[in-house]
C-alpha cells in the first residue's frame, strides 16, 4: 500500500518598509528549488504584509491543503541568526501594515489565549539542525516581534492546533546568502518532519499493544 503524500505548506512574506526584497521570500524560493523529495506534497505561498490578508489566507490554506505541517518564514532586521520561534502572541499589534491598517482590537483572535505554543519542540529542532553542520547559526526565541510575523504565527497556530512553526531569517547578506537561508529552511523542515514521523510511529506502536 503506497503511503499517502504528506502536505507541507511553506510561506514567505512580500516586500515591506526598507525590505524591498524580502529575505524570507528569497529563502522560501531557494528552498522550493531544493524541494523535499517525492514523499511530500509541497505548497509554497508569498504572503502580503497585511493583517487582513493574513486573516483570510492562513485559514484558507489550512482548509485547502490540510497540511501535516505549516512553516512560515519571515525577515527580522534585528536577527543575525536563523531564529526558531516557539510561540505566537495574541495582543499588542500596533504597527501599521502595507495598507496603513492595524486591527482596532490590536489582537489576532478575540478571546484567544495570550500565547500559543507550537507542538514542535524548537529546542530539539535547534540542537539537531546545529548538529547537521551547516554554515549557518541557529537560535531559539519566544518573541516573534508583535508585527505581521507574530500575527501570522498566532493565526496559524490557532488554526492548526499548534502544527505550525515560524522561522525568522536575517536580511540578505547580513550575514547569509539566499542560498544559505534556503538550505537552512530545508534542514529545519526535514528535522521537523522526521520528529513528527517518530511521534506518529510511537502513537501507532502504543495503540497496537
Buried (B, 14 or more C-beta within 10 A) or exposed (E): EEEEEBBBBBBBBBBBEEBEEBBBBBBBBBBBEEEBEEEBBBBBBBBBBBBEBBBEBBBEBBEEBEBBBBBBBBBBEEBEBBBBBBBBBBBBBEBEBBEEEBBEEEBBBEEBEEBBBBBBBBEEBBEBBBEBEBEBBBBBBEEBBBBBBBBBBBBBBBBBEBBBBBBBBBBBEEEBBBBBBBBBBBBBBBBBBEBBEEEEEEEEEEEEE
